Amino acid sequence: MARVLGVDVGTTALKMGVYESSAEGETPVLIDFYSEPYSIRTYNNGLFSDVDPDLWKQAFRNGCTSLSSDLKAVEVIGLSGTTPGLTALAADGTALYPAILMLDQRSRKQAGDIIERVGIETLLAETGNMPVAGGCSLASILWLKEHEPEVFNNAAVFGHSNTVISLWLTGRAAIDPSSASLTALYNTGRNDLTWNGPIAQQMGVPQSKLPELLPSSETAGKVGAQLAAELGFGKRPEVVIGGNDAVVAAYSLGIENPGEVLNVNGTCEISLVCLPRCIPSSAYNVRAHVIPNRWLTLYVMNAGGKAFEWFRRLFCSEMSIDEYFSSFIPEALKNWLYRPSSVRYTPYLLGSRYSQDPLTAEFAGLTEETSRDEMAAALVRGLCEYQREHLREIALEVPLDKRTFVTGGAVNPAILEAKERWTRRAEYVAVEQSSMGGAALLGFKYLFHR
């Protein structure tokens, strides 16, 4: 019976699960689980959003302590992570600056500079994506070069969350194509494990500062002997580099046929559609899948679950989190799902990944009779309609499957009914912990093929 540790470095929490499986193709069994939240920082009027990468390492350590009795037989660690989470790292793995998250908006100028110098046609054709603040690693790197030159000069490598963990555990700085896709430095269209040298050179970023590219089911190496013993592993597990959390979630659900849809509800809300080829657009992101010859759209609302948290803090602070999600939100949707309402919510609470302008959120159509439950329903509707526009656009290129898989904490039957009414008519299939499970599946894939 093989044993793998799946690790998901999320935007606001780290999750770890120990899985067992006896053969390839068998559904792994989750035998133990650990989760630890941590705080991200959003400041400077919401323009800056980052997290201390040491919080990822400490949460991993705490998870190993909690799961200690199950770690002795672990042979592989599979990684899944939030990306971008652009981190400048010293050669020994020390973070030289907080990890700049996809919610970040500080690098609008640098994103514009990339577009102006390289050209949007070249960027879309080669990297598959339009550079935007937060959602483009190159823009964040250039911001560091301009505003934190010592950090830029002293960085041995710039990577994402799986780079941070792989360098710490194995001493090898690596990244996978699904994570590299949003760097504006990876050849996403070709997906051939190569950095785009001309763009890197043109923008003044040495390729020597970029991590090694590995397929998602390949290992960055074994955990160091001393660290493995310190963390409580009985063996020195291989660290499989894994991939972006949303893409790995899609992999865990077997999403590999063109037109299949996944809706991820976390801090951000993301819709992914499987593509038979790279179909780039300035209106959404494209990531390489963790399986060959497939790509996934990535249509992100920066404030998905974050918008629900914000609304509770401002309008329902007397409620517990459980009461808010299990009672108030379902009741608000019950009251307003099929009633006309003048209230509309524009959902850019944390800006937009697809605009160079600093978009903001707003409620409109309020009257003296407007209630907070009508506003809550409008918030849900605004988020649903935002995702609807992407699915309508992609449906012109690829016929959509009749099912939509849904994962994430901000999901309950009332929310699913709202998606069915306001996003698109489909069979909504709810699943749990798919990013962590997908990371474990990539670990088993390596284990059974090595």
Backbone hydrogen bonds in HBPLUS format (Angstrom, degrees):
<---DONOR---> <-ACCEPTOR-->    atom                        ^
c    i                          cat <-CA-CA->   ^        H-A-AA   ^      H-
h    n   atom  resd res      DA  || num        DHA   H-A  angle D-A-AA Bond
n    s   type  num  typ     dist DA aas  dist angle  dist       angle   num
A0002-ALA N   A0021-SER O   2.80 MM  19  5.37 142.1  1.94 158.2 155.9     1
A0021-SER N   A0002-ALA O   3.01 MM  19  5.37 150.7  2.10 143.5 150.8     2
A0075-GLU N   A0003-ARG O   2.99 MM  72  6.05 171.8  2.00 157.2 154.7     3
A0004-VAL N   A0019-TYR O   2.95 MM  15  5.28 154.8  2.01 141.2 149.5     4
A0019-TYR N   A0004-VAL O   2.81 MM  15  5.28 173.0  1.82 164.3 166.8     5
A0005-LEU N   A0076-VAL O   2.93 MM  71  6.34 164.6  1.96 159.1 162.6     6
A0078-GLY N   A0005-LEU O   2.90 MM  73  6.23 156.5  1.96 150.4 158.0     7
A0006-GLY N   A0017-GLY O   2.80 MM  11  5.18 160.6  1.83 164.5 162.7     8
A0017-GLY N   A0006-GLY O   2.88 MM  11  5.18 155.5  1.94 147.9 155.0     9
A0007-VAL N   A0078-GLY O   2.90 MM  71  6.09 156.2  1.95 164.9 172.7    10
A0080-SER N   A0007-VAL O   2.76 MM  73  6.01 127.2  2.04 157.8 170.7    11
A0008-ASP N   A0015-LYS O   2.80 MM   7  5.11 168.4  1.82 156.1 159.5    12
A0015-LYS N   A0008-ASP O   2.95 MM   7  5.11 160.9  1.98 142.5 148.7    13
A0009-VAL N   A0080-SER O   2.76 MM  71  6.10 164.9  1.78 150.4 148.0    14
A0082-THR N   A0009-VAL O   2.82 MM  73  6.11 139.6  1.98 173.6 164.9    15
A0010-GLY N   A0013-ALA O   2.85 MM   3  5.09 134.5  2.06 147.1 152.7    16
A0038-TYR N   A0012-THR O   2.89 MM  26  5.48 158.2  1.94 140.3 139.5    17
A0014-LEU N   A0036-GLU O   2.91 MM  22  5.40 159.9  1.95 150.0 150.0    18
A0036-GLU N   A0014-LEU O   2.92 MM  22  5.40 154.7  1.98 153.4 161.4    19
A0016-MET N   A0034-TYR O   2.80 MM  18  5.14 162.2  1.83 155.6 158.0    20
A0034-TYR N   A0016-MET O   2.79 MM  18  5.14 150.0  1.88 156.2 159.3    21
A0018-VAL N   A0032-ASP O   2.94 MM  14  5.29 157.6  1.99 141.2 148.4    22
A0031-ILE N   A0018-VAL O   2.80 MM  13  5.72 166.3  1.82 165.1 170.0    23
A0020-GLU N   A0029-VAL O   2.89 MM   9  5.20 146.3  2.01 136.6 147.1    24
A0029-VAL N   A0020-GLU O   2.84 MM   9  5.20 163.8  1.87 152.1 154.8    25
A0026-GLU N   A0023-ALA O   3.19 MM   3  5.68 159.6  2.23 129.1 132.9    26
A0041-ARG N   A0050-ASP O   2.78 MM   9  5.36 178.3  1.78 170.9 171.5    27
A0050-ASP N   A0041-ARG O   2.89 MM   9  5.36 148.7  1.99 146.6 155.7    28
A0043-TYR N   A0048-PHE O   2.93 MM   5  5.28 150.1  2.02 138.2 147.9    29
A0048-PHE N   A0043-TYR O   3.04 MM   5  5.28 169.2  2.05 156.1 153.8    30
A0047-LEU N   A0044-ASN O   3.09 MM   3  5.50 165.8  2.11 113.4 117.6    31
A0105-GLN N   A0047-LEU O   2.59 MM  58  4.64 159.4  1.63 155.0 154.4    32
A0101-LEU N   A0049-SER O   3.10 MM  52  5.87 160.4  2.14 145.2 150.4    33
A0051-VAL N   A0099-ALA O   3.06 MM  48  5.28 143.6  2.20 134.4 145.5    34
A0099-ALA N   A0051-VAL O   2.79 MM  48  5.28 147.6  1.90 172.1 161.1    35
A0055-LEU N   A0052-ASP O   2.90 MM   3  5.66 155.4  1.96 122.4 129.2    36
A0056-TRP N   A0053-PRO O   3.00 MM   3  5.24 130.9  2.25 101.5 114.0    37
A0057-LYS N   A0053-PRO O   3.34 MM   4  6.82 155.8  2.41 147.3 152.4    38
A0058-GLN N   A0054-ASP O   2.86 MM   4  6.07 161.5  1.89 149.8 155.1    39
A0059-ALA N   A0055-LEU O   2.96 MM   4  5.99 157.4  2.01 140.6 146.8    40
A0060-PHE N   A0056-TRP O   2.98 MM   4  6.20 151.1  2.06 143.6 151.8    41
A0061-ARG N   A0057-LYS O   2.90 MM   4  6.20 157.9  1.94 149.6 155.4    42
A0062-ASN N   A0058-GLN O   2.89 MM   4  6.13 164.4  1.92 151.5 155.5    43
A0063-GLY N   A0059-ALA O   2.88 MM   4  6.05 149.6  1.97 142.8 151.5    44
A0064-CYS N   A0060-PHE O   2.95 MM   4  6.24 154.7  2.01 149.8 156.2    45
A0065-THR N   A0061-ARG O   3.03 MM   4  6.40 151.9  2.11 149.0 156.8    46
A0066-SER N   A0062-ASN O   2.96 MM   4  6.26 158.2  2.01 146.9 152.7    47
A0067-LEU N   A0063-GLY O   2.84 MM   4  6.02 151.0  1.92 150.9 159.0    48
A0068-SER N   A0065-THR O   3.40 MM   3  5.05 165.1  2.43 102.3 103.7    49
A0070-ASP N   A0067-LEU O   2.80 MM   3  5.56 155.1  1.86 128.7 136.7    50
A0071-LEU N   A0068-SER O   3.33 MM   3  5.33 162.0  2.36 103.9 109.2    51
A0074-VAL N   A0071-LEU O   3.11 MM   3  5.21 161.5  2.14 109.3 115.2    52
A0238-GLU N   A0075-GLU O   3.01 MM 163  6.45 153.6  2.08 147.7 142.1    53
A0077-ILE N   A0238-GLU O   2.73 MM 161  6.11 156.5  1.79 166.5 173.2    54
A0240-VAL N   A0077-ILE O   2.76 MM 163  6.00 149.3  1.86 158.0 168.3    55
A0079-LEU N   A0240-VAL O   3.25 MM 161  6.36 143.9  2.39 151.0 159.8    56
A0243-GLY N   A0079-LEU O   3.21 MM 164  6.60 142.9  2.36 134.2 140.3    57
A0081-GLY N   A0243-GLY O   3.07 MM 162  6.44 146.8  2.19 148.1 154.9    58
A0245-ASP N   A0081-GLY O   2.90 MM 164  4.87 147.7  2.00 135.3 132.6    59
A0086-LEU N   A0100-ILE O   2.99 MM  14  5.00 118.1  2.38 153.2 137.5    60
A0100-ILE N   A0086-LEU O   2.89 MM  14  5.00 156.4  1.95 142.9 139.3    61
A0087-THR N   A0159-GLY O   2.80 MM  72  5.41 159.6  1.84 159.7 164.8    62
A0159-GLY N   A0087-THR O   3.02 MM  72  5.41 160.5  2.06 150.0 153.3    63
A0096-LEU N   A0088-ALA O   2.83 MM   8  5.54 172.9  1.83 156.5 159.0    64
A0089-LEU N   A0157-VAL O   2.92 MM  68  5.44 169.0  1.94 171.4 174.3    65
A0156-ALA N   A0089-LEU O   2.78 MM  67  5.94 148.0  1.88 147.8 157.8    66
A0157-VAL N   A0089-LEU O   3.27 MM  68  5.44 154.8  2.34 147.0 149.8    67
A0090-ALA N   A0094-THR O   2.83 MM   4  5.18 164.1  1.85 150.8 156.0    68
A0093-GLY N   A0090-ALA O   2.93 MM   3  5.25 162.4  1.96 115.7 119.9    69
A0104-ASP N   A0101-LEU O   3.05 MM   3  5.48 163.3  2.07 113.6 119.0    70
A0111-ALA N   A0107-SER O   2.93 MM   4  6.17 156.4  1.99 151.9 158.6    71
A0112-GLY N   A0108-ARG O   2.95 MM   4  6.21 158.6  1.99 151.7 157.3    72
A0113-ASP N   A0109-LYS O   2.91 MM   4  6.22 147.8  2.01 145.5 155.3    73
A0114-ILE N   A0110-GLN O   3.02 MM   4  6.32 154.1  2.09 148.9 154.3    74
A0115-ILE N   A0111-ALA O   3.15 MM   4  6.45 164.7  2.17 150.4 153.7    75
A0116-GLU N   A0112-GLY O   2.92 MM   4  6.12 160.9  1.96 149.8 155.4    76
A0117-ARG N   A0113-ASP O   2.91 MM   4  6.04 160.4  1.95 150.9 155.7    77
A0118-VAL N   A0114-ILE O   2.84 MM   4  5.75 167.6  1.86 154.6 158.9    78
A0119-GLY N   A0115-ILE O   2.87 MM   4  4.98 137.4  2.06 121.9 135.4    79
A0123-LEU N   A0119-GLY O   3.06 MM   4  6.28 165.5  2.08 154.7 159.2    80
A0124-LEU N   A0120-ILE O   2.93 MM   4  6.04 166.4  1.95 151.6 154.6    81
A0125-ALA N   A0121-GLU O   2.97 MM   4  6.05 163.3  2.00 147.3 152.7    82
A0126-GLU N   A0122-THR O   2.91 MM   4  5.90 157.5  1.96 151.7 156.8    83
A0127-THR N   A0123-LEU O   2.81 MM   4  5.27 139.1  1.97 132.5 145.5    84
A0128-GLY N   A0123-LEU O   3.07 MM   5  6.44 121.9  2.42 143.4 151.9    85
A0128-GLY N   A0124-LEU O   3.10 MM   4  4.29 127.2  2.39 102.7 113.9    86
A0189-GLY N   A0126-GLU O   3.26 MM  63  5.41 170.6  2.27 135.2 137.7    87
A0140-SER N   A0136-CYS O   3.35 MM   4  6.74 155.4  2.41 147.7 154.2    88
A0137-SER N   A0182-LEU O   3.15 MM  45  6.58 153.1  2.23 135.0 142.5    89
A0140-SER N   A0137-SER O   3.05 MM   3  5.12 114.2  2.50  97.1 112.9    90
A0141-ILE N   A0137-SER O   2.82 MM   4  6.13 155.8  1.88 155.9 163.7    91
A0138-LEU N   A0183-THR O   3.03 MM  45  5.48 143.1  2.17 127.2 135.9    92
A0142-LEU N   A0138-LEU O   2.91 MM   4  6.13 160.2  1.94 151.6 156.3    93
A0143-TRP N   A0139-ALA O   2.97 MM   4  6.21 143.1  2.11 139.4 149.7    94
A0144-LEU N   A0140-SER O   3.01 MM   4  6.32 157.7  2.06 148.2 153.1    95
A0145-LYS N   A0141-ILE O   2.91 MM   4  6.22 154.4  1.97 146.4 154.4    96
A0146-GLU N   A0142-LEU O   3.02 MM   4  6.21 146.3  2.14 140.8 148.5    97
A0147-HIS N   A0143-TRP O   2.81 MM   4  5.93 166.4  1.83 158.0 162.0    98
A0148-GLU N   A0144-LEU O   2.67 MM   4  4.67 147.0  1.78 127.4 137.1    99
A0151-VAL N   A0148-GLU O   2.95 MM   3  5.42 122.7  2.29 111.8 125.8   100
A0152-PHE N   A0148-GLU O   3.11 MM   4  6.50 161.0  2.15 154.2 159.9   101
A0153-ASN N   A0149-PRO O   2.87 MM   4  6.00 168.1  1.88 151.4 154.7   102
A0154-ASN N   A0150-GLU O   2.89 MM   4  5.87 154.0  1.96 143.7 150.8   103
A0155-ALA N   A0151-VAL O   3.00 MM   4  5.90 125.8  2.30 143.1 154.4   104
A0158-PHE N   A0209-LYS O   2.80 MM  51  6.05 146.5  1.91 166.8 164.5   105
A0163-THR N   A0160-HIS O   2.99 MM   3  5.20 127.0  2.27 103.0 117.6   106
A0164-VAL N   A0160-HIS O   3.03 MM   4  6.41 155.5  2.09 155.4 162.6   107
A0165-ILE N   A0161-SER O   3.09 MM   4  6.38 164.8  2.11 152.2 154.8   108
A0166-SER N   A0162-ASN O   2.93 MM   4  5.89 158.6  1.97 138.0 144.9   109
A0167-LEU N   A0163-THR O   2.92 MM   4  5.94 163.4  1.95 149.5 154.1   110
A0168-TRP N   A0164-VAL O   3.10 MM   4  6.20 157.8  2.15 142.8 149.2   111
A0169-LEU N   A0165-ILE O   2.91 MM   4  6.04 166.4  1.93 152.6 156.2   112
A0170-THR N   A0166-SER O   2.82 MM   4  5.62 161.0  1.86 146.7 152.9   113
A0171-GLY N   A0167-LEU O   2.85 MM   4  4.44 137.4  2.04 114.4 125.3   114
A0224-GLY N   A0169-LEU O   2.94 MM  55  6.27 152.1  2.02 176.9 173.7   115
A0212-GLU N   A0173-ALA O   3.08 MM  39  6.29 160.7  2.12 144.7 139.5   116
A0175-ILE N   A0212-GLU O   2.85 MM  37  6.10 141.3  2.00 164.7 162.9   117
A0214-LEU N   A0175-ILE O   2.90 MM  39  6.12 156.2  1.96 157.7 164.8   118
A0180-ALA N   A0176-ASP O   2.90 MM   4  6.07 156.9  1.95 152.7 160.4   119
A0181-SER N   A0177-PRO O   2.91 MM   4  5.80 129.5  2.17 145.2 154.3   120
A0183-THR N   A0180-ALA O   3.04 MM   3  5.43 153.5  2.12 127.3 124.7   121
A0196-ASN N   A0185-LEU O   2.59 MM  11  5.21 169.2  1.60 155.6 155.5   122
A0188-THR N   A0186-TYR O   2.86 MM   2  5.49 131.4  2.10 107.4  92.3   123
A0187-ASN N   A0194-THR O   3.30 MM   7  6.17 169.1  2.31 168.5 165.4   124
A0191-ASN N   A0187-ASN O   2.69 MM   4  5.69 152.0  1.76 152.6 162.4   125
A0200-ALA N   A0196-ASN O   3.11 MM   4  6.36 169.4  2.13 159.1 162.5   126
A0201-GLN N   A0197-GLY O   2.86 MM   4  6.01 165.4  1.88 160.0 163.9   127
A0202-GLN N   A0198-PRO O   2.88 MM   4  5.95 159.5  1.92 143.7 150.2   128
A0203-MET N   A0199-ILE O   2.97 MM   4  6.11 148.8  2.07 149.3 156.4   129
A0205-VAL N   A0200-ALA O   2.87 MM   5  5.04 173.1  1.87 152.2 151.0   130
A0204-GLY N   A0201-GLN O   3.14 MM   3  5.06 159.6  2.19 101.2 107.4   131
A0209-LYS N   A0206-PRO O   2.95 MM   3  5.61 164.1  1.98 118.2 123.4   132
A0210-LEU N   A0207-GLN O   3.01 MM   3  5.28 162.6  2.04 115.4 117.2   133
A0218-GLU N   A0215-PRO O   2.98 MM   3  5.41 158.1  2.03 125.7 125.0   134
A0242-GLY N   A0216-SER O   2.94 MM  26  4.44 135.3  2.14 145.5 137.0   135
A0241-ILE N   A0218-GLU O   3.04 MM  23  6.30 155.9  2.10 171.3 167.2   136
A0220-ALA N   A0239-VAL O   2.80 MM  19  5.67 165.0  1.82 162.4 160.5   137
A0239-VAL N   A0221-GLY O   2.84 MM  18  5.76 151.8  1.92 156.1 162.0   138
A0223-VAL N   A0237-PRO O   2.90 MM  14  5.74 147.3  2.01 153.5 162.4   139
A0228-ALA N   A0224-GLY O   2.76 MM   4  5.87 163.2  1.79 163.3 168.5   140
A0229-ALA N   A0225-ALA O   3.15 MM   4  6.35 161.6  2.18 148.3 152.3   141
A0230-GLU N   A0226-GLN O   2.96 MM   4  6.15 156.0  2.02 144.5 152.0   142
A0231-LEU N   A0227-LEU O   2.85 MM   4  6.04 149.5  1.94 151.9 159.2   143
A0232-GLY N   A0228-ALA O   3.10 MM   4  6.25 119.9  2.48 135.3 149.7   144
A0233-PHE N   A0228-ALA O   2.95 MM   5  5.28 152.8  2.02 159.0 154.7   145
A0232-GLY N   A0229-ALA O   3.20 MM   3  5.13 144.2  2.33  95.7 106.2   146
A0248-VAL N   A0244-ASN O   2.83 MM   4  5.97 164.2  1.85 163.3 168.5   147
A0249-ALA N   A0245-ASP O   2.89 MM   4  6.00 145.6  2.01 140.2 149.9   148
A0250-ALA N   A0246-ALA O   3.06 MM   4  6.37 150.7  2.15 140.0 147.1   149
A0251-TYR N   A0247-VAL O   2.97 MM   4  6.32 153.6  2.04 146.5 153.9   150
A0252-SER N   A0248-VAL O   2.96 MM   4  6.21 151.6  2.04 145.6 152.7   151
A0253-LEU N   A0250-ALA O   3.14 MM   3  5.33 138.2  2.33 100.3 111.7   152
A0255-ILE N   A0250-ALA O   3.04 MM   5  5.30 161.9  2.07 156.7 150.9   153
A0254-GLY N   A0251-TYR O   3.03 MM   3  5.16 163.5  2.05 109.4 113.8   154
A0260-GLU N   A0257-ASN O   3.15 MM   3  5.95 160.3  2.19 148.2 148.7   155
A0259-GLY N   A0274-CYS O   2.92 MM  15  5.35 163.8  1.95 141.2 140.7   156
A0401-ASP N   A0259-GLY O   2.81 MM 142  5.29 167.0  1.83 128.7 125.7   157
A0274-CYS N   A0260-GLU O   3.00 MM  14  5.48 160.3  2.04 154.1 160.6   158
A0405-PHE N   A0261-VAL O   3.07 MM 144  6.31 166.9  2.09 149.4 145.2   159
A0262-LEU N   A0272-LEU O   2.93 MM  10  5.13 157.7  1.98 147.1 152.2   160
A0272-LEU N   A0262-LEU O   2.77 MM  10  5.13 161.9  1.81 158.2 163.2   161
A0263-ASN N   A0405-PHE O   2.72 MM 142  6.07 158.2  1.77 158.6 166.0   162
A0407-THR N   A0263-ASN O   2.97 MM 144  6.45 155.8  2.03 158.4 163.1   163
A0264-VAL N   A0270-ILE O   2.71 MM   6  4.99 161.9  1.74 155.3 159.7   164
A0270-ILE N   A0264-VAL O   2.85 MM   6  4.99 159.0  1.90 143.8 150.8   165
A0265-ASN N   A0407-THR O   2.66 MM 142  5.95 158.9  1.70 151.0 158.7   166
A0266-GLY N   A0268-CYS O   2.84 MM   2  5.02 160.6  1.87 156.7 155.5   167
A0305-GLY N   A0266-GLY O   2.81 MM  39  5.29 135.9  2.01 157.5 163.6   168
A0304-GLY N   A0267-THR O   3.02 MM  37  5.66 151.1  2.11 137.1 141.9   169
A0306-LYS N   A0267-THR O   3.20 MM  39  5.05 162.4  2.23 132.1 127.3   170
A0269-GLU N   A0301-MET O   3.08 MM  32  5.16 159.4  2.12 143.5 148.6   171
A0301-MET N   A0269-GLU O   2.79 MM  32  5.16 162.5  1.82 159.5 164.7   172
A0271-SER N   A0299-TYR O   3.00 MM  28  5.17 154.3  2.07 137.4 144.8   173
A0299-TYR N   A0271-SER O   2.97 MM  28  5.17 167.4  1.99 151.6 155.6   174
A0297-THR N   A0273-VAL O   2.96 MM  24  5.22 160.5  2.00 141.6 145.8   175
A0275-LEU N   A0295-TRP O   2.70 MM  20  5.02 165.5  1.72 153.3 150.8   176
A0295-TRP N   A0275-LEU O   3.23 MM  20  5.02 163.4  2.26 133.8 137.8   177
A0285-ASN N   A0298-LEU O   3.08 MM  13  4.84 159.8  2.12 140.1 139.5   178
A0298-LEU N   A0285-ASN O   2.81 MM  13  4.84 142.4  1.96 136.8 133.2   179
A0287-ARG N   A0296-LEU O   2.86 MM   9  5.31 166.7  1.88 158.2 162.6   180
A0296-LEU N   A0287-ARG O   2.85 MM   9  5.31 160.4  1.89 157.1 162.7   181
A0289-HIS N   A0294-ARG O   3.05 MM   5  5.45 161.0  2.09 138.1 134.5   182
A0307-ALA N   A0304-GLY O   3.02 MM   3  5.35 135.8  2.22 104.7 115.8   183
A0309-GLU N   A0305-GLY O   3.06 MM   4  6.43 158.3  2.11 150.9 156.6   184
A0310-TRP N   A0306-LYS O   2.92 MM   4  6.13 159.0  1.96 145.6 151.5   185
A0311-PHE N   A0307-ALA O   2.95 MM   4  6.15 160.4  1.99 148.6 153.1   186
A0312-ARG N   A0308-PHE O   3.03 MM   4  6.29 161.6  2.06 150.4 155.1   187
A0313-ARG N   A0309-GLU O   2.99 MM   4  6.22 161.4  2.02 151.6 156.8   188
A0314-LEU N   A0310-TRP O   3.06 MM   4  6.29 152.6  2.14 150.1 156.9   189
A0315-PHE N   A0311-PHE O   2.79 MM   4  5.70 167.1  1.80 155.7 160.2   190
A0316-CYS N   A0312-ARG O   2.90 MM   4  4.46 142.9  2.04 116.8 126.2   191
A0319-MET N   A0316-CYS O   2.96 MM   3  5.67 166.6  1.98 124.4 128.8   192
A0324-TYR N   A0320-SER O   2.93 MM   4  6.09 160.2  1.97 152.2 157.9   193
A0325-PHE N   A0321-ILE O   3.05 MM   4  6.28 166.3  2.07 155.4 157.2   194
A0326-SER N   A0322-ASP O   2.83 MM   4  5.71 160.1  1.87 151.0 157.9   195
A0327-SER N   A0323-GLU O   2.94 MM   4  5.25 141.2  2.09 131.6 138.5   196
A0328-PHE N   A0323-GLU O   3.07 MM   5  6.50 160.0  2.11 151.6 157.9   197
A0329-ILE N   A0324-TYR O   2.94 MM   5  6.15 166.7  1.96 169.0 170.5   198
A0331-GLU N   A0327-SER O   3.03 MM   4  6.05 155.7  2.09 147.6 154.9   199
A0332-ALA N   A0328-PHE O   2.84 MM   4  6.06 157.7  1.89 155.9 162.7   200
A0333-LEU N   A0329-ILE O   2.99 MM   4  6.22 161.7  2.02 156.5 160.8   201
A0334-LYS N   A0330-PRO O   2.89 MM   4  6.06 152.2  1.96 143.2 151.6   202
A0335-ASN N   A0331-GLU O   3.01 MM   4  6.22 150.2  2.10 145.3 152.3   203
A0336-TRP N   A0332-ALA O   3.12 MM   4  6.28 139.0  2.29 140.9 151.6   204
A0337-LEU N   A0333-LEU O   2.74 MM   4  5.09 136.5  1.93 152.8 151.3   205
A0344-ARG N   A0364-ALA O   2.91 MM  20  5.20 158.6  1.96 141.1 145.8   206
A0364-ALA N   A0344-ARG O   2.84 MM  20  5.20 155.5  1.90 151.1 158.0   207
A0346-THR N   A0362-GLU O   2.81 MM  16  5.16 168.6  1.82 159.4 163.0   208
A0362-GLU N   A0346-THR O   3.18 MM  16  5.16 147.1  2.30 128.8 135.2   209
A0349-LEU N   A0347-PRO O   2.89 MM   2  5.67 138.8  2.06  98.8  91.0   210
A0351-GLY N   A0348-TYR O   3.23 MM   3  4.66 159.6  2.28 103.3  99.6   211
A0359-LEU N   A0357-ASP O   2.91 MM   2  5.73 126.3  2.20 112.7  96.6   212
A0370-THR N   A0367-THR O   3.07 MM   3  5.27 162.4  2.10 108.9 114.6   213
A0375-MET N   A0371-SER O   3.12 MM   4  6.47 151.7  2.21 144.6 152.7   214
A0376-ALA N   A0372-ARG O   2.87 MM   4  6.08 151.0  1.96 141.6 149.5   215
A0377-ALA N   A0373-ASP O   3.02 MM   4  6.18 158.0  2.07 140.4 145.8   216
A0378-ALA N   A0374-GLU O   2.99 MM   4  6.19 149.6  2.08 139.1 147.8   217
A0379-LEU N   A0375-MET O   2.91 MM   4  6.21 146.0  2.03 144.8 154.0   218
A0380-VAL N   A0376-ALA O   3.09 MM   4  6.46 159.2  2.13 150.7 154.9   219
A0381-ARG N   A0377-ALA O   2.89 MM   4  6.15 160.3  1.93 148.8 154.9   220
A0382-GLY N   A0378-ALA O   2.83 MM   4  6.00 157.9  1.88 148.7 154.2   221
A0383-LEU N   A0379-LEU O   3.13 MM   4  6.40 157.2  2.18 148.7 153.9   222
A0384-CYS N   A0380-VAL O   2.95 MM   4  6.20 159.8  1.99 151.4 157.5   223
A0385-GLU N   A0381-ARG O   2.86 MM   4  6.02 166.3  1.88 157.2 160.3   224
A0386-TYR N   A0382-GLY O   3.12 MM   4  6.17 145.4  2.24 137.2 146.1   225
A0387-GLN N   A0383-LEU O   3.32 MM   4  6.63 159.1  2.37 146.9 150.3   226
A0388-ARG N   A0384-CYS O   2.99 MM   4  6.25 146.7  2.11 144.4 154.9   227
A0389-GLU N   A0385-GLU O   3.33 MM   4  6.54 147.4  2.44 145.0 148.9   228
A0391-LEU N   A0387-GLN O   3.28 MM   4  6.63 166.0  2.30 156.1 159.2   229
A0392-ARG N   A0388-ARG O   3.01 MM   4  6.23 154.6  2.08 152.7 159.6   230
A0393-GLU N   A0389-GLU O   3.11 MM   4  6.33 151.5  2.20 141.4 148.7   231
A0394-ILE N   A0390-HIS O   2.95 MM   4  6.24 166.6  1.96 161.4 163.7   232
A0395-ALA N   A0391-LEU O   2.99 MM   4  5.97 149.9  2.08 140.7 148.9   233
A0396-LEU N   A0393-GLU O   3.20 MM   3  5.64 151.9  2.28 106.8 114.8   234
A0397-GLU N   A0394-ILE O   2.79 MM   3  5.30 151.5  1.87 115.5 124.5   235
A0398-VAL N   A0394-ILE O   2.85 MM   4  6.05 163.7  1.88 160.0 165.6   236
A0427-GLU N   A0402-LYS O   2.98 MM  25  6.33 163.8  2.01 152.3 157.3   237
A0404-THR N   A0427-GLU O   2.84 MM  23  6.07 155.8  1.89 155.2 153.6   238
A0429-VAL N   A0404-THR O   2.92 MM  25  6.17 161.3  1.96 146.2 152.1   239
A0406-VAL N   A0429-VAL O   2.86 MM  23  5.84 159.9  1.90 144.2 142.8   240
A0431-VAL N   A0406-VAL O   2.86 MM  25  6.15 152.8  1.93 168.5 172.6   241
A0415-ILE N   A0412-ASN O   3.00 MM   3  5.32 118.9  2.39 108.7 123.5   242
A0416-LEU N   A0412-ASN O   3.02 MM   4  6.33 159.6  2.06 158.9 165.5   243
A0417-GLU N   A0413-PRO O   2.98 MM   4  6.21 152.3  2.06 144.3 151.3   244
A0418-ALA N   A0414-ALA O   3.01 MM   4  6.28 149.2  2.11 141.3 149.9   245
A0419-LYS N   A0415-ILE O   2.91 MM   4  6.25 150.8  1.99 149.2 157.3   246
A0420-GLU N   A0416-LEU O   2.98 MM   4  6.23 154.4  2.05 145.4 152.2   247
A0421-ARG N   A0417-GLU O   3.07 MM   4  6.33 142.9  2.21 140.8 150.1   248
A0422-TRP N   A0418-ALA O   2.76 MM   4  5.82 169.7  1.77 156.8 160.2   249
A0423-THR N   A0419-LYS O   2.81 MM   4  4.86 150.7  1.90 128.0 134.7   250
A0424-ARG N   A0419-LYS O   3.22 MM   5  6.65 149.6  2.32 156.6 165.6   251
A0437-GLY N   A0433-GLN O   3.08 MM   4  6.23 161.7  2.12 149.5 155.3   252
A0438-GLY N   A0434-SER O   2.74 MM   4  5.78 149.8  1.83 142.2 150.5   253
A0439-ALA N   A0435-SER O   2.96 MM   4  6.21 151.8  2.05 146.0 153.1   254
A0440-ALA N   A0436-MET O   3.10 MM   4  6.44 152.3  2.18 143.8 151.0   255
A0441-LEU N   A0437-GLY O   2.90 MM   4  6.22 151.4  1.98 144.8 153.1   256
A0442-LEU N   A0438-GLY O   3.01 MM   4  6.31 153.6  2.08 148.9 154.6   257
A0443-GLY N   A0439-ALA O   3.10 MM   4  6.38 144.1  2.24 137.7 147.8   258
A0443-GLY N   A0440-ALA O   2.99 MM   3  4.88 117.0  2.40  91.8 108.2   259
A0444-PHE N   A0440-ALA O   2.87 MM   4  6.27 151.8  1.95 152.2 159.9   260
A0445-LYS N   A0441-LEU O   2.85 MM   4  6.09 152.6  1.92 146.1 154.4   261
A0446-TYR N   A0442-LEU O   3.11 MM   4  6.36 157.5  2.17 142.6 147.1   262
A0447-LEU N   A0443-GLY O   2.97 MM   4  6.19 161.7  2.00 144.9 150.8   263
A0448-PHE N   A0444-PHE O   2.83 MM   4  5.97 162.3  1.86 158.3 160.3   264
A0449-HIS N   A0446-TYR O   3.17 MM   3  5.25 147.4  2.28 100.7 110.5   265
A0450-ARG N   A0446-TYR O   2.97 MM   4  5.81 121.5  2.32 152.7 162.6   266
